[in-house]
């Protein structure tokens, strides 16, 4: 049985889900900047990001890697799980057009503390462990999971082995294939293997 060289295209609903994630991330980032009266350059400096990347993300363009999302979360003073929860709230309110609150309003105007510097390795390790745990709980091979998610097996393997960071659309596809939320992939594994 021959396997395709390229993964199949994502279904139309998957591409619209990715667009929803991009719009929600843009809303969260713009909302945080407005709340804390920060410029895109200040947010980029706090997160060790390129200002053009911040601007692209705030327009809803681009497909950030997990590392970029971790840096953005750290720059905003959020844990990765809090960022994904805020994004999911924004997606949930997208249909109702009501704003998704990110954090309580700051009443003082003192300078924000410097961002925590996060290494991407612990988050990648955590995602890899949870991905393996959920995949095994569903009795799926890497090939089966890749087929369900519309990805290549080598992509799933590289994420599980932490050789490559997953992008937002890849995390979304994997979460849907594992019947969970993206925030669930960031939770700590219940068993250490």
CORNORDA-V424280 format. One record per residue. N is the residue number from 1. RES is the residue in three letters. OMEGA is omega in whole degrees, 0 to 359 (none if undefined). Layout:
# CORNORDA-V424280
{{N & RES & OMEGA} {N & RES & OMEGA}}
This chain:
# CORNORDA-V424280
{{1 & UNK & 181} {2 & UNK & 179} {3 & UNK & 179} {4 & UNK & 179} {5 & UNK & 179} {6 & UNK & 176} {7 & UNK & 178} {8 & UNK & 178} {9 & UNK & 177} {10 & UNK & 177} {11 & UNK & 183} {12 & UNK & 180} {13 & UNK & 177} {14 & UNK & 179} {15 & UNK & 177} {16 & UNK & 176} {17 & UNK & 178} {18 & UNK & 177} {19 & UNK & 177} {20 & UNK & 179} {21 & UNK & 181} {22 & UNK & 178} {23 & UNK & 181} {24 & UNK & 177} {25 & UNK & 178} {26 & UNK & 180} {27 & UNK & 180} {28 & UNK & 182} {29 & UNK & 178} {30 & UNK & 179} {31 & UNK & 179} {32 & UNK & 181} {33 & UNK & 179} {34 & UNK & 181} {35 & UNK & 184} {36 & UNK & 177} {37 & UNK & 180} {38 & UNK & 174} {39 & UNK & 177} {40 & UNK & 179} {41 & UNK & 179} {42 & UNK & 178} {43 & UNK & 179} {44 & UNK & 180} {45 & UNK & 180} {46 & UNK & 183} {47 & UNK & 182} {48 & UNK & 179} {49 & UNK & 175} {50 & UNK & 182} {51 & UNK & 179} {52 & UNK & 177} {53 & UNK & 177} {54 & UNK & 180} {55 & UNK & 178} {56 & UNK & 181} {57 & UNK & 180} {58 & UNK & 173} {59 & UNK & 182} {60 & UNK & 179} {61 & UNK & 175} {62 & UNK & 180} {63 & UNK & 188} {64 & UNK & 174} {65 & UNK & 177} {66 & UNK & 179} {67 & UNK & 179} {68 & UNK & 178} {69 & UNK & 178} {70 & UNK & 178} {71 & UNK & 178} {72 & UNK & 179} {73 & UNK & 180} {74 & UNK & 179} {75 & UNK & 180} {76 & UNK & 179} {77 & UNK & 181} {78 & UNK & 171} {79 & UNK & 178} {80 & UNK & 179} {81 & UNK & 178} {82 & UNK & 178} {83 & UNK & 181} {84 & UNK & 176} {85 & UNK & 178} {86 & UNK & 178} {87 & UNK & 180} {88 & UNK & 175} {89 & UNK & 180} {90 & UNK & 177} {91 & UNK & 180} {92 & UNK & 181} {93 & UNK & 180} {94 & UNK & 181} {95 & UNK & 183} {96 & UNK & 179} {97 & UNK & 175} {98 & UNK & 184} {99 & UNK & 178} {100 & UNK & 182} {101 & UNK & 179} {102 & UNK & 181} {103 & UNK & 177} {104 & UNK & 183} {105 & UNK & 177} {106 & UNK & 180} {107 & UNK & 178} {108 & UNK & 182} {109 & UNK & 175} {110 & UNK & 177} {111 & UNK & 178} {112 & UNK & 178} {113 & UNK & 178} {114 & UNK & 183} {115 & UNK & 174} {116 & UNK & 177} {117 & UNK & 179} {118 & UNK & 170} {119 & UNK & 181} {120 & UNK & 185} {121 & UNK & 181} {122 & UNK & 179} {123 & UNK & 179} {124 & UNK & 177} {125 & UNK & 181} {126 & UNK & 179} {127 & UNK & 179} {128 & UNK & 181} {129 & UNK & 180} {130 & UNK & 179} {131 & UNK & 178} {132 & UNK & 182} {133 & UNK & 181} {134 & UNK & 179} {135 & UNK & 179} {136 & UNK & 178} {137 & UNK & 178} {138 & UNK & 180} {139 & UNK & 180} {140 & UNK & 170} {141 & UNK & 176} {142 & UNK & 179} {143 & UNK & 179} {144 & UNK & 180} {145 & UNK & 180} {146 & UNK & 180} {147 & UNK & 179} {148 & UNK & 184} {149 & UNK & 182} {150 & UNK & 181} {151 & UNK & 174} {152 & UNK & 179} {153 & UNK & 181} {154 & UNK & 177} {155 & UNK & 178} {156 & UNK & 180} {157 & UNK & 182} {158 & UNK & 177} {159 & UNK & 179} {160 & UNK & 180} {161 & UNK & 179} {162 & UNK & 175} {163 & UNK & 181} {164 & UNK & 175} {165 & UNK & 179} {166 & UNK & 175} {167 & UNK & 183} {168 & UNK & 181} {169 & UNK & 177} {170 & UNK & 177} {171 & UNK & 179} {172 & UNK & 180} {173 & UNK & 179} {174 & UNK & 180} {175 & UNK & 178} {176 & UNK & 180} {177 & UNK & 179} {178 & UNK & 177} {179 & UNK & 178} {180 & UNK & 177} {181 & UNK & 178} {182 & UNK & 179} {183 & UNK & 178} {184 & UNK & 179} {185 & UNK & 180} {186 & UNK & 180} {187 & UNK & 178} {188 & UNK & 178} {189 & UNK & 182} {190 & UNK & 178} {191 & UNK & 178} {192 & UNK & 180} {193 & UNK & none}}
